[in-house]
Amino acid sequence: MNDAPSTRRRNTHMNQGKYHTDIYLRPASAEEAGLFYSQEMEKQDQHLGTVGHLRIDFGSSGQEFWSSWWAHNGNQLNTAEFKSDLQQVVDELRRNGPLKDLKAMQEYCADHGGAIANESESYGFIVEKENYQYCLRCTPLPGHYQGYLYCYDLRQQRMSQKEAPVGRVSYASGEEQTFTDAQRYLDTIREELPYQATTGFRYETLTNNPTVRKAVDDLLLDFAGEDNPRRACNYGLTEGGKQALRDAADLDRPHTYAWFVMTDCNTPDEQIHRDLTLEEAVHLYRDSTRPEKRLGVTKDGIATVDFLREANGEQVFFQDHRRMESFRNDPEIFEAVQMIHRELEWSAPAQGMVMGGLK
């Protein structure tokens, strides 16, 4: 992930054509693409000060607004101050921005760019405020989760980046130096590379920040007279994460299934019961008297889907598992869906993706 920009724009009104907001919403650069995805390592979340992310869709009509909150860093950064700030940002983006509805998102993305590398159908936009940074990934297609809003606490981010070692260098003489400042680390590599053969200069990059890791590779390849074919987003979206998703769809591999039940989503009373068996999840869902509840599963710790939601006396069965590579051909998921319908169905119409919404 890239470090927080050294200068920040004020959140002033900006005319953005047909859709405009009272907050500054800018297209992401290629170097920032990794900010729009969940991190594979917990340390990366700590380094970035990730508060959590909001998963959004516009319902089957394209004009609804449903969301589900997923906490990061043990929910420690999800303060009352943050919740108020997040609500203001989402309200403004819904008022006359890309979160107004599916059509607005499609038009906004077409007009403002921000395409994320290797994601031809996804676009990234960033809101930078005094204490928080919001990174909105838009995929303006029916039948998908159209939005993922990743939220970062800049104070925590700056604190972590200030304290965490970025890299270490050593020499044949035994001298070593550890850097917490990324620019000083990069400058040292640039200055010492030409003398590597005589000084025994060695380096070790300690940060997972994709911008820094790419900058190091850029220096080495430039020294060798070559260009770096990789973009920063490829450093943020690790091959390990990509392979984990491919493995989750591989029917010849063993898999794990951690079922969960969520109640009162996006309210002060929200609870998530994780790591359940299917039977435990069904019983917990059925016995819950909460006004809003949902049941889903996380496969192999990386792929998540919801199957069922009840709100205000109305129950909806989702069909997302039929479209997702990790689930659609999985015989265990097929049997689980049959059991869920058998145990919990009561005149509930099957619909597309519907998630609990912000107020």
Residue frames as qw, qx, qy, qz and C-alpha x, y, z in Angstrom:
[[0.000, 0.886, 0.464, 0.000, 0.00, 0.00, 0.00],
 [0.383, 0.548, -0.045, 0.742, 1.12, 3.50, -0.63],
 [0.292, -0.278, -0.479, 0.780, 1.92, 5.93, 2.14],
 [0.088, 0.852, 0.460, -0.236, -0.50, 8.75, 2.87],
 [0.461, 0.676, 0.137, 0.557, 0.15, 11.65, 0.45],
 [0.453, -0.145, -0.305, 0.825, 2.38, 14.35, 1.92],
 [0.168, 0.080, 0.049, -0.981, -0.10, 17.06, 0.94],
 [0.138, 0.445, 0.881, -0.086, -3.84, 16.75, 1.23],
 [0.067, -0.354, -0.394, -0.845, -6.57, 18.60, -0.63],
 [0.276, 0.090, 0.498, -0.817, -9.27, 20.41, 1.27],
 [0.188, 0.388, 0.900, 0.060, -12.74, 18.94, 0.96],
 [0.202, 0.418, 0.040, -0.885, -14.16, 21.78, -1.07],
 [0.693, 0.517, 0.394, -0.314, -16.97, 21.69, -3.61],
 [0.192, -0.339, 0.686, 0.615, -15.84, 20.54, -7.02],
 [0.681, 0.436, -0.004, -0.588, -17.93, 20.70, -10.18],
 [0.341, -0.220, 0.891, 0.205, -17.89, 17.21, -11.61],
 [0.197, -0.059, -0.729, -0.653, -20.33, 17.55, -14.49],
 [0.572, -0.381, -0.486, -0.540, -23.75, 15.98, -14.09],
 [0.779, -0.506, -0.359, 0.089, -22.81, 14.44, -10.75],
 [0.268, 0.561, -0.386, 0.681, -21.06, 16.64, -8.21],
 [0.668, -0.535, -0.490, 0.167, -20.57, 16.43, -4.47],
 [0.191, -0.936, 0.127, -0.267, -19.54, 18.75, -1.67],
 [0.694, -0.548, 0.418, 0.210, -16.52, 16.58, -0.94],
 [0.276, 0.699, -0.569, -0.334, -13.46, 16.20, -3.14],
 [0.886, 0.032, 0.460, -0.048, -13.60, 12.83, -4.90],
 [0.210, 0.727, -0.535, -0.376, -10.62, 12.14, -7.12],
 [0.932, 0.254, -0.236, -0.109, -9.80, 9.22, -9.44],
 [0.768, -0.512, 0.336, 0.187, -7.16, 6.86, -8.10],
 [0.279, 0.726, -0.591, -0.213, -3.73, 6.57, -9.64],
 [0.844, 0.180, -0.502, -0.061, -2.26, 3.22, -10.64],
 [0.318, 0.339, -0.704, 0.537, 0.07, 3.37, -7.62],
 [0.375, -0.195, 0.484, -0.766, -2.95, 3.52, -5.27],
 [0.677, -0.026, -0.533, -0.507, -4.83, 0.54, -6.68],
 [0.465, -0.021, -0.843, 0.268, -3.90, -1.74, -3.78],
 [0.145, -0.045, 0.480, -0.864, -5.87, 0.51, -1.37],
 [0.626, 0.016, -0.145, -0.766, -9.14, -0.78, -2.84],
 [0.799, -0.004, -0.583, -0.145, -8.74, -4.39, -1.70],
 [0.771, -0.611, 0.123, -0.130, -8.47, -6.30, 1.55],
 [0.119, 0.719, -0.679, 0.090, -4.95, -7.09, 2.70],
 [0.828, 0.049, -0.557, -0.040, -3.68, -10.63, 2.93],
 [0.560, -0.007, -0.593, 0.578, -1.59, -9.97, 6.05],
 [0.385, -0.808, -0.432, 0.114, -2.83, -8.54, 9.35],
 [0.492, -0.432, 0.004, 0.755, 0.33, -6.44, 9.65],
 [0.200, 0.275, 0.435, 0.834, -0.58, -4.63, 6.44],
 [0.272, -0.754, -0.514, -0.305, -3.93, -3.61, 7.94],
 [0.541, -0.687, -0.223, 0.431, -2.14, -2.33, 11.05],
 [0.454, -0.135, 0.229, 0.850, 0.36, -0.40, 8.95],
 [0.036, 0.388, 0.493, 0.778, -2.42, 1.23, 6.93],
 [0.175, 0.121, 0.479, -0.851, -4.72, 1.97, 9.87],
 [0.321, -0.204, -0.711, -0.592, -7.58, 0.15, 8.17],
 [0.440, -0.089, 0.446, -0.774, -10.82, 0.76, 10.07],
 [0.549, 0.237, 0.789, -0.141, -12.86, -1.58, 7.88],
 [0.057, 0.063, -0.588, -0.805, -14.72, -1.72, 4.60],
 [0.539, 0.350, 0.408, -0.648, -18.31, -1.28, 3.50],
 [0.193, 0.078, 0.866, 0.455, -19.69, -3.65, 0.87],
 [0.355, 0.430, 0.189, -0.808, -22.45, -2.04, -1.20],
 [0.166, 0.202, 0.819, 0.511, -25.00, -3.03, -3.82],
 [0.288, 0.076, -0.063, -0.953, -27.99, -1.36, -5.43],
 [0.585, 0.201, 0.651, -0.441, -30.36, -4.32, -5.27],
 [0.503, 0.290, 0.764, 0.282, -32.16, -5.99, -8.15],
 [0.293, 0.879, 0.375, -0.038, -33.71, -2.70, -9.32],
 [0.576, 0.319, 0.027, 0.752, -30.41, -0.82, -9.38],
 [0.094, -0.671, -0.041, -0.735, -31.99, 1.92, -7.27],
 [0.747, -0.633, -0.201, -0.039, -31.80, 0.44, -3.76],
 [0.201, 0.704, -0.549, 0.404, -28.92, 0.85, -1.33],
 [0.916, -0.389, -0.073, -0.064, -27.76, -2.08, 0.76],
 [0.286, 0.706, -0.561, 0.323, -24.52, -2.35, 2.64],
 [0.904, -0.374, -0.192, 0.080, -22.63, -4.58, 5.04],
 [0.068, -0.885, 0.417, -0.196, -19.79, -3.47, 7.31],
 [0.938, -0.001, -0.245, 0.245, -16.66, -5.58, 7.73],
 [0.366, -0.905, 0.215, 0.008, -14.34, -4.50, 10.54],
 [0.749, 0.397, -0.368, 0.382, -10.54, -4.67, 10.30],
 [0.228, 0.431, -0.539, 0.687, -7.92, -4.39, 13.03],
 [0.281, -0.278, -0.840, 0.373, -10.24, -6.07, 15.52],
 [0.140, -0.795, -0.500, -0.314, -12.75, -3.20, 15.19],
 [0.514, -0.461, -0.299, 0.658, -10.47, -1.10, 17.43],
 [0.187, -0.093, 0.165, 0.964, -10.54, 1.96, 15.14],
 [0.145, -0.515, -0.674, -0.509, -14.31, 1.98, 14.62],
 [0.152, -0.249, -0.499, 0.816, -14.94, 4.94, 16.95],
 [0.181, 0.763, 0.549, -0.289, -17.98, 7.20, 17.28],
 [0.013, 0.719, -0.229, -0.657, -15.97, 9.93, 15.52],
 [0.110, -0.185, 0.815, 0.539, -15.27, 7.63, 12.59],
 [0.205, 0.469, 0.859, 0.025, -18.88, 6.43, 12.31],
 [0.153, 0.822, 0.287, -0.468, -20.09, 10.02, 12.12],
 [0.008, -0.613, 0.475, 0.632, -17.49, 10.88, 9.49],
 [0.181, 0.031, 0.917, 0.355, -18.29, 7.78, 7.44],
 [0.242, 0.636, 0.710, -0.182, -22.00, 8.55, 7.54],
 [0.134, 0.804, -0.005, -0.579, -21.38, 12.06, 6.22],
 [0.053, -0.419, 0.707, 0.567, -19.23, 10.75, 3.36],
 [0.183, 0.236, 0.934, 0.195, -21.69, 8.04, 2.34],
 [0.216, 0.733, 0.527, -0.373, -24.66, 10.41, 2.59],
 [0.120, 0.739, -0.224, -0.625, -22.92, 12.89, 0.30],
 [0.051, -0.256, 0.838, 0.478, -21.90, 10.24, -2.24],
 [0.188, 0.421, 0.887, 0.005, -25.49, 8.98, -2.25],
 [0.179, 0.703, 0.303, -0.618, -26.97, 12.45, -2.61],
 [0.579, 0.784, -0.016, -0.222, -25.52, 13.19, -6.02],
 [0.058, -0.674, 0.715, 0.179, -22.47, 11.03, -6.56],
 [0.413, 0.269, -0.826, -0.273, -21.52, 7.52, -7.66],
 [0.026, -0.111, -0.943, 0.314, -23.49, 5.89, -4.81],
 [0.461, 0.123, 0.084, -0.875, -26.79, 7.49, -5.84],
 [0.875, 0.188, 0.337, -0.294, -27.81, 4.41, -7.83],
 [0.763, -0.003, 0.530, 0.370, -26.44, 2.00, -10.44],
 [0.501, 0.755, 0.286, 0.312, -27.05, 4.36, -13.37],
 [0.114, -0.979, 0.162, -0.045, -25.29, 7.21, -11.56],
 [0.648, -0.515, 0.498, 0.260, -22.30, 4.97, -10.83],
 [0.732, 0.321, 0.476, 0.366, -22.10, 3.86, -14.47],
 [0.318, 0.890, 0.152, 0.288, -22.19, 7.45, -15.72],
 [0.348, -0.902, 0.251, 0.048, -19.78, 8.71, -13.07],
 [0.729, -0.303, 0.509, 0.342, -17.19, 6.05, -13.87],
 [0.639, 0.527, 0.411, 0.380, -17.54, 6.68, -17.60],
 [0.149, 0.950, 0.081, 0.260, -16.98, 10.42, -17.09],
 [0.324, -0.890, 0.299, -0.117, -14.23, 10.44, -14.47],
 [0.563, 0.510, -0.635, 0.142, -11.85, 7.57, -15.26],
 [0.464, -0.539, 0.575, -0.404, -10.02, 5.96, -12.35],
 [0.932, 0.120, -0.288, -0.184, -9.89, 2.50, -13.94],
 [0.597, -0.604, 0.527, -0.036, -7.98, 0.09, -11.73],
 [0.289, 0.530, -0.756, -0.253, -5.23, -1.86, -13.49],
 [0.135, 0.066, -0.988, -0.030, -6.08, -5.49, -14.27],
 [0.181, 0.468, 0.769, -0.397, -9.72, -4.71, -13.39],
 [0.088, 0.177, 0.503, 0.841, -11.26, -3.51, -16.64],
 [0.310, -0.613, -0.590, -0.425, -14.71, -3.25, -15.05],
 [0.527, -0.683, -0.389, 0.323, -13.67, -1.59, -11.76],
 [0.233, 0.722, -0.032, 0.651, -12.86, 2.03, -10.96],
 [0.573, -0.391, -0.472, 0.544, -11.29, 3.65, -7.92],
 [0.004, -0.779, -0.082, -0.621, -12.04, 7.02, -6.32],
 [0.548, -0.169, -0.534, 0.621, -10.56, 8.55, -3.17],
 [0.258, -0.878, -0.156, -0.372, -11.92, 10.97, -0.57],
 [0.580, 0.067, -0.457, 0.671, -9.24, 12.47, 1.65],
 [0.366, -0.857, -0.193, -0.307, -10.30, 14.16, 4.87],
 [0.112, -0.815, 0.448, -0.350, -8.34, 15.46, 7.82],
 [0.468, -0.443, 0.718, -0.263, -8.29, 12.22, 9.79],
 [0.731, 0.134, 0.664, -0.087, -9.64, 9.61, 7.39],
 [0.180, 0.381, -0.635, -0.647, -9.16, 8.39, 3.85],
 [0.724, 0.270, 0.524, -0.358, -11.97, 6.65, 1.95],
 [0.020, 0.343, -0.763, -0.547, -11.23, 4.51, -1.11],
 [0.706, 0.322, 0.368, -0.512, -14.30, 3.61, -3.16],
 [0.144, -0.162, 0.864, 0.454, -14.02, 0.75, -5.64],
 [0.617, 0.376, 0.176, -0.669, -16.88, 0.85, -8.15],
 [0.163, -0.019, 0.912, 0.376, -17.94, -2.07, -10.32],
 [0.443, 0.280, 0.151, -0.838, -21.02, -0.67, -12.08],
 [0.350, 0.071, -0.830, -0.428, -22.51, -3.95, -13.28],
 [0.768, -0.257, 0.003, -0.587, -25.84, -5.61, -12.42],
 [0.963, -0.082, -0.251, -0.055, -25.59, -8.80, -10.39],
 [0.619, 0.226, -0.448, 0.604, -22.40, -7.73, -8.57],
 [0.408, -0.738, -0.275, 0.462, -21.54, -6.01, -5.36],
 [0.436, 0.803, 0.164, 0.372, -21.16, -2.62, -7.02],
 [0.038, 0.854, -0.266, 0.445, -19.18, -0.87, -4.33],
 [0.790, -0.313, -0.345, 0.398, -16.46, -1.51, -1.78],
 [0.018, -0.903, 0.117, -0.414, -15.54, 1.47, 0.41],
 [0.773, -0.113, -0.393, 0.484, -12.25, 0.94, 2.28],
 [0.249, -0.927, -0.041, -0.276, -11.72, 3.27, 5.24],
 [0.719, 0.118, -0.351, 0.589, -8.35, 4.27, 6.71],
 [0.417, -0.886, -0.131, 0.156, -7.48, 6.15, 9.89],
 [0.538, 0.716, -0.189, 0.403, -4.71, 8.52, 8.77],
 [0.323, -0.790, 0.409, -0.322, -3.53, 9.23, 12.31],
 [0.870, -0.265, 0.415, -0.023, -3.01, 5.54, 12.97],
 [0.837, 0.489, 0.085, 0.232, -1.46, 5.16, 9.54],
 [0.254, 0.841, -0.304, 0.369, 1.05, 7.94, 10.11],
 [0.555, -0.651, 0.462, -0.237, 1.89, 6.60, 13.56],
 [0.939, -0.025, 0.339, 0.057, 2.47, 3.08, 12.24],
 [0.724, 0.617, 0.001, 0.309, 4.48, 4.26, 9.27],
 [0.015, -0.879, 0.353, -0.319, 6.61, 6.46, 11.49],
 [0.608, -0.549, 0.541, -0.192, 7.45, 3.65, 13.87],
 [0.947, 0.117, 0.300, -0.001, 7.63, 0.63, 11.55],
 [0.363, -0.485, 0.578, 0.547, 10.97, -0.22, 9.89],
 [0.647, 0.636, -0.067, -0.416, 10.88, 0.18, 6.13],
 [0.869, 0.415, -0.240, 0.125, 14.14, -1.47, 5.21],
 [0.655, -0.655, 0.306, 0.218, 17.61, -2.47, 6.34],
 [0.644, 0.692, -0.308, 0.102, 21.00, -2.16, 4.62],
 [0.773, -0.533, 0.275, 0.207, 24.34, -3.76, 5.46],
 [0.395, 0.809, -0.433, -0.043, 27.92, -3.71, 4.24],
 [0.846, 0.184, -0.455, 0.207, 30.85, -6.14, 4.13],
 [0.168, 0.472, -0.527, 0.687, 32.40, -4.24, 7.03],
 [0.292, -0.323, -0.839, 0.326, 29.56, -5.39, 9.26],
 [0.128, 0.136, 0.200, -0.962, 27.89, -1.99, 9.42],
 [0.009, -0.501, -0.842, -0.199, 24.08, -2.11, 9.42],
 [0.136, 0.088, 0.153, -0.975, 21.39, 0.57, 9.28],
 [0.083, 0.508, 0.857, 0.008, 17.63, 0.26, 9.68],
 [0.049, -0.102, -0.182, -0.977, 15.32, 2.87, 8.15],
 [0.171, 0.539, 0.738, -0.368, 11.85, 4.00, 9.20],
 [0.277, 0.700, -0.029, -0.658, 11.79, 6.71, 6.54],
 [0.810, 0.379, 0.438, 0.088, 10.99, 5.27, 3.11],
 [0.451, 0.886, -0.083, 0.063, 12.63, 8.06, 1.12],
 [0.219, -0.783, 0.582, -0.005, 15.92, 7.78, 3.03],
 [0.750, -0.101, 0.652, 0.045, 15.90, 4.01, 2.45],
 [0.722, 0.615, 0.300, 0.100, 15.33, 4.47, -1.29],
 [0.189, 0.943, -0.270, 0.035, 17.96, 7.23, -1.52],
 [0.478, -0.596, 0.643, 0.052, 20.51, 4.97, 0.18],
 [0.796, 0.185, 0.563, 0.123, 19.85, 2.13, -2.28],
 [0.544, 0.828, 0.103, 0.083, 20.16, 4.55, -5.20],
 [0.014, -0.913, 0.407, -0.040, 23.47, 5.94, -3.91],
 [0.517, -0.508, 0.689, -0.001, 25.04, 2.63, -2.92],
 [0.899, 0.307, 0.297, -0.092, 24.11, 0.37, -5.85],
 [0.584, 0.758, -0.284, 0.061, 26.97, 1.57, -8.11],
 [0.047, 0.663, -0.690, 0.287, 29.52, 0.58, -5.42],
 [0.902, -0.235, 0.108, -0.344, 27.92, -2.73, -4.45],
 [0.902, 0.264, -0.301, 0.161, 30.80, -4.87, -5.79],
 [0.429, 0.436, -0.490, 0.621, 33.39, -3.16, -3.60],
 [0.282, -0.413, 0.412, -0.761, 31.40, -2.33, -0.45],
 [0.163, -0.135, -0.971, 0.109, 29.38, -5.55, -0.20],
 [0.366, 0.006, 0.179, -0.913, 26.21, -3.47, -0.02],
 [0.157, -0.291, -0.932, -0.147, 23.07, -5.49, 0.71],
 [0.357, -0.142, 0.109, -0.917, 19.50, -4.41, 1.34],
 [0.097, -0.309, -0.945, 0.056, 16.35, -5.96, 2.80],
 [0.319, -0.315, -0.186, -0.875, 12.91, -4.38, 2.33],
 [0.040, -0.109, -0.871, 0.478, 10.89, -4.91, 5.50],
 [0.407, 0.282, 0.281, -0.822, 7.65, -3.10, 4.66],
 [0.407, 0.356, 0.831, 0.132, 4.68, -4.60, 2.82],
 [0.251, 0.739, 0.113, -0.615, 3.87, -1.19, 1.36],
 [0.756, 0.402, 0.454, 0.246, 3.47, -1.91, -2.38],
 [0.294, 0.952, -0.034, 0.078, 4.58, 1.59, -3.42],
 [0.311, -0.786, 0.530, 0.070, 7.89, 1.22, -1.57],
 [0.744, -0.104, 0.640, 0.164, 8.46, -2.34, -2.78],
 [0.659, 0.663, 0.308, 0.178, 7.83, -1.28, -6.36],
 [0.086, 0.971, -0.222, 0.016, 10.15, 1.73, -5.95],
 [0.538, -0.552, 0.616, 0.161, 12.95, -0.60, -4.82],
 [0.737, 0.233, 0.592, 0.228, 12.41, -2.84, -7.85],
 [0.421, 0.897, 0.122, 0.055, 12.32, 0.24, -10.08],
 [0.175, -0.880, 0.427, 0.112, 15.74, 1.28, -8.78],
 [0.632, -0.286, 0.692, 0.201, 17.27, -2.14, -9.34],
 [0.671, 0.481, 0.531, 0.191, 15.86, -2.54, -12.84],
 [0.254, 0.967, -0.022, -0.011, 16.80, 1.01, -13.79],
 [0.358, -0.729, 0.552, 0.191, 20.35, 0.31, -12.62],
 [0.604, -0.033, 0.752, 0.262, 20.34, -2.73, -14.93],
 [0.094, 0.249, -0.473, -0.840, 18.93, -0.63, -17.79],
 [0.130, -0.320, -0.891, -0.294, 15.49, -2.25, -17.75],
 [0.411, -0.314, -0.024, -0.855, 11.92, -1.10, -17.12],
 [0.222, 0.029, 0.866, -0.447, 9.72, -2.58, -14.41],
 [0.278, -0.208, -0.712, -0.610, 6.73, -4.29, -16.10],
 [0.313, -0.493, -0.787, 0.199, 4.83, -4.59, -12.82],
 [0.158, -0.637, -0.102, -0.747, 2.47, -1.88, -11.59],
 [0.125, -0.334, 0.616, -0.703, 1.98, -0.96, -7.94],
 [0.775, -0.132, 0.090, -0.611, -1.38, -2.69, -7.77],
 [0.852, 0.168, -0.495, -0.039, 0.36, -5.97, -8.55],
 [0.304, 0.280, -0.697, 0.586, 2.38, -5.53, -5.38],
 [0.421, -0.184, 0.407, -0.790, -0.75, -4.84, -3.31],
 [0.903, 0.078, 0.044, -0.419, -2.75, -7.71, -4.80],
 [0.268, -0.541, 0.793, 0.087, -0.30, -10.46, -4.03],
 [0.511, 0.211, -0.756, -0.349, 0.04, -13.59, -6.06],
 [0.061, -0.031, -0.926, 0.371, -0.70, -15.47, -2.85],
 [0.394, 0.313, 0.438, -0.745, -4.11, -13.81, -2.58],
 [0.581, 0.376, -0.368, -0.621, -4.92, -14.46, -6.22],
 [0.376, 0.179, -0.906, -0.073, -3.85, -18.08, -5.89],
 [0.155, 0.104, 0.805, -0.563, -5.97, -18.48, -2.74],
 [0.577, 0.353, 0.145, -0.722, -9.06, -17.46, -4.72],
 [0.579, 0.350, -0.631, -0.380, -8.18, -19.89, -7.49],
 [0.165, 0.119, -0.950, 0.238, -7.66, -22.63, -4.91],
 [0.380, 0.167, 0.579, -0.702, -11.08, -21.90, -3.37],
 [0.691, 0.387, -0.094, -0.603, -12.67, -22.67, -6.74],
 [0.350, 0.379, -0.844, -0.148, -10.66, -25.89, -7.24],
 [0.853, -0.222, -0.055, -0.468, -12.97, -28.85, -6.61],
 [0.855, 0.140, -0.468, 0.173, -10.02, -31.24, -6.24],
 [0.243, 0.365, -0.552, 0.709, -8.68, -29.46, -3.15],
 [0.366, -0.516, -0.719, 0.286, -9.92, -29.77, 0.45],
 [0.029, -0.568, -0.101, -0.816, -11.79, -26.71, 1.71],
 [0.173, -0.283, -0.686, 0.647, -12.87, -25.13, 4.97],
 [0.188, -0.600, -0.483, -0.610, -16.28, -23.53, 5.55],
 [0.184, -0.197, -0.567, 0.778, -16.77, -21.07, 8.40],
 [0.117, -0.660, -0.626, -0.398, -20.44, -20.19, 8.66],
 [0.139, -0.069, -0.358, 0.921, -21.62, -16.97, 10.27],
 [0.094, -0.757, -0.634, -0.127, -24.78, -15.21, 11.42],
 [0.184, 0.116, -0.112, 0.970, -24.97, -11.40, 11.54],
 [0.140, -0.732, -0.665, 0.048, -27.66, -9.48, 13.40],
 [0.110, -0.936, -0.209, 0.261, -28.61, -5.79, 13.47],
 [0.674, 0.169, 0.210, 0.688, -26.06, -4.90, 10.81],
 [0.243, 0.418, 0.091, 0.871, -24.78, -1.30, 10.82],
 [0.461, -0.767, -0.171, -0.412, -26.42, -0.48, 14.15],
 [0.156, -0.663, 0.590, -0.434, -24.89, -0.08, 17.62],
 [0.788, -0.224, 0.469, -0.329, -26.30, -3.54, 18.43],
 [0.737, 0.481, -0.432, -0.195, -24.56, -5.28, 15.50],
 [0.632, -0.442, 0.635, -0.047, -23.20, -8.74, 16.31],
 [0.662, 0.462, -0.536, -0.248, -21.35, -11.25, 14.15],
 [0.800, -0.318, 0.493, -0.126, -21.20, -14.90, 15.23],
 [0.451, 0.648, -0.569, -0.230, -18.32, -16.47, 13.30],
 [0.163, 0.382, -0.908, 0.056, -16.71, -19.87, 12.79],
 [0.698, -0.001, 0.475, -0.536, -19.95, -21.84, 13.12],
 [0.260, 0.074, 0.921, 0.282, -20.90, -25.15, 11.57],
 [0.248, -0.224, -0.535, -0.776, -23.80, -25.02, 9.14],
 [0.456, -0.506, -0.731, -0.050, -26.08, -26.66, 11.69],
 [0.345, -0.455, -0.407, 0.713, -25.07, -24.14, 14.37],
 [0.013, -0.085, 0.195, 0.977, -25.63, -21.25, 11.99],
 [0.335, -0.355, -0.667, -0.562, -29.08, -22.49, 10.96],
 [0.462, -0.553, -0.662, 0.205, -30.16, -22.95, 14.58],
 [0.287, -0.371, -0.223, 0.854, -28.78, -19.58, 15.64],
 [0.097, -0.069, -0.376, -0.919, -30.44, -17.81, 12.73],
 [0.405, -0.429, -0.712, -0.381, -33.77, -19.54, 13.31],
 [0.483, -0.555, -0.591, 0.331, -33.76, -18.87, 17.04],
 [0.255, -0.089, -0.103, 0.957, -32.72, -15.23, 16.78],
 [0.065, 0.781, 0.608, -0.130, -35.48, -12.70, 17.45],
 [0.220, -0.454, 0.112, 0.856, -33.51, -9.73, 16.15],
 [0.497, 0.702, 0.249, -0.444, -35.32, -7.55, 13.57],
 [0.572, 0.725, -0.349, -0.162, -32.47, -7.93, 11.05],
 [0.658, -0.415, 0.621, 0.096, -30.35, -11.03, 10.56],
 [0.676, 0.589, -0.360, -0.257, -28.45, -12.85, 7.84],
 [0.851, -0.261, 0.449, 0.083, -26.64, -16.14, 7.28],
 [0.584, 0.739, -0.323, -0.087, -23.54, -16.77, 5.17],
 [0.932, -0.201, 0.146, 0.263, -20.23, -18.58, 4.86],
 [0.095, 0.856, -0.477, -0.173, -16.54, -17.82, 4.37],
 [0.984, 0.165, 0.030, 0.066, -14.72, -20.47, 2.34],
 [0.812, 0.155, -0.102, 0.554, -11.01, -21.12, 2.92],
 [0.418, -0.608, -0.189, 0.648, -10.79, -17.84, 4.83],
 [0.211, -0.213, 0.326, 0.897, -10.96, -15.71, 1.65],
 [0.200, -0.224, -0.599, -0.742, -14.27, -16.04, -0.26],
 [0.146, 0.258, 0.684, -0.667, -17.49, -14.91, 1.44],
 [0.257, -0.257, -0.594, -0.718, -21.12, -15.11, 0.34],
 [0.375, 0.039, 0.534, -0.757, -24.49, -14.50, 2.00],
 [0.065, -0.186, -0.936, -0.291, -27.40, -16.90, 1.50],
 [0.281, -0.649, -0.691, -0.147, -30.28, -15.50, 3.49],
 [0.096, 0.084, -0.299, 0.946, -31.50, -12.30, 5.13],
 [0.208, -0.688, -0.691, -0.077, -34.55, -11.36, 7.14],
 [0.147, -0.033, -0.194, 0.969, -35.49, -7.74, 7.86],
 [0.384, 0.097, 0.158, -0.905, -38.74, -6.28, 9.13],
 [0.698, 0.177, 0.566, -0.401, -40.54, -9.58, 8.71],
 [0.755, 0.599, -0.128, -0.235, -39.42, -10.12, 5.10],
 [0.692, -0.377, 0.567, 0.241, -37.03, -12.92, 4.19],
 [0.582, 0.727, -0.262, -0.251, -34.89, -13.07, 1.05],
 [0.863, -0.141, 0.390, 0.287, -32.79, -15.95, -0.33],
 [0.107, 0.802, -0.386, -0.444, -29.79, -14.75, -2.35],
 [0.924, 0.348, 0.151, 0.036, -28.43, -16.32, -5.53],
 [0.070, 0.895, -0.429, -0.104, -24.90, -14.90, -5.45],
 [0.589, -0.381, 0.705, 0.106, -23.30, -18.31, -4.97],
 [0.779, 0.448, 0.436, 0.050, -24.48, -19.27, -8.47],
 [0.451, 0.883, -0.056, 0.116, -22.31, -16.52, -9.99],
 [0.227, -0.842, 0.488, -0.041, -19.16, -16.72, -7.86],
 [0.623, 0.443, -0.644, -0.020, -16.34, -19.00, -9.02],
 [0.002, 0.358, -0.816, 0.453, -15.54, -20.10, -5.48],
 [0.458, 0.045, 0.665, -0.589, -19.05, -21.41, -4.84],
 [0.654, 0.293, -0.122, -0.687, -21.07, -22.11, -7.97],
 [0.745, 0.233, -0.591, -0.203, -19.77, -25.64, -8.70],
 [0.004, -0.351, 0.810, -0.470, -19.10, -26.67, -5.10],
 [0.541, -0.279, -0.748, -0.264, -21.20, -29.76, -4.19],
 [0.338, -0.307, -0.674, 0.580, -20.97, -28.96, -0.46],
 [0.129, 0.167, 0.097, -0.973, -22.43, -25.52, -1.08],
 [0.458, -0.120, -0.595, -0.649, -25.18, -27.09, -3.20],
 [0.512, -0.340, -0.783, 0.095, -26.13, -29.39, -0.32],
 [0.199, -0.261, -0.464, 0.823, -25.91, -26.52, 2.16],
 [0.264, 0.007, -0.186, -0.946, -28.29, -24.41, 0.08],
 [0.541, -0.254, -0.704, -0.383, -30.78, -27.26, -0.01],
 [0.445, -0.343, -0.707, 0.429, -30.60, -27.63, 3.76],
 [0.045, -0.163, -0.219, 0.961, -30.99, -23.87, 4.32],
 [0.419, -0.104, -0.392, -0.812, -34.09, -23.80, 2.12],
 [0.571, -0.272, -0.765, -0.121, -35.48, -26.91, 3.78],
 [0.432, -0.346, -0.619, 0.557, -34.95, -25.62, 7.32],
 [0.139, -0.405, -0.235, 0.873, -35.60, -21.91, 6.92],
 [0.052, -0.168, -0.528, -0.831, -37.78, -21.29, 3.87],
 [0.118, 0.556, 0.723, -0.394, -41.16, -19.72, 4.53],
 [0.369, 0.812, 0.443, 0.092, -42.63, -18.16, 1.39],
 [0.254, -0.749, 0.198, 0.580, -39.50, -16.11, 0.79],
 [0.694, 0.718, 0.049, -0.036, -38.95, -14.95, -2.82],
 [0.760, -0.126, 0.218, 0.599, -35.54, -15.58, -4.34],
 [0.216, 0.974, 0.033, -0.057, -33.85, -12.34, -5.28],
 [0.629, 0.555, -0.274, 0.470, -30.50, -10.91, -6.18],
 [0.511, 0.000, -0.488, 0.707, -27.97, -9.51, -3.75],
 [0.318, -0.801, -0.179, -0.474, -29.49, -7.59, -0.87],
 [0.561, -0.016, -0.542, 0.626, -27.49, -6.42, 2.11],
 [0.313, -0.769, -0.467, 0.304, -28.27, -4.41, 5.22],
 [0.352, 0.700, 0.150, 0.603, -28.07, -0.68, 4.63],
 [0.247, -0.047, -0.326, 0.911, -26.81, 2.45, 6.23],
 [0.112, 0.667, 0.587, -0.445, -29.51, 4.74, 7.51]]
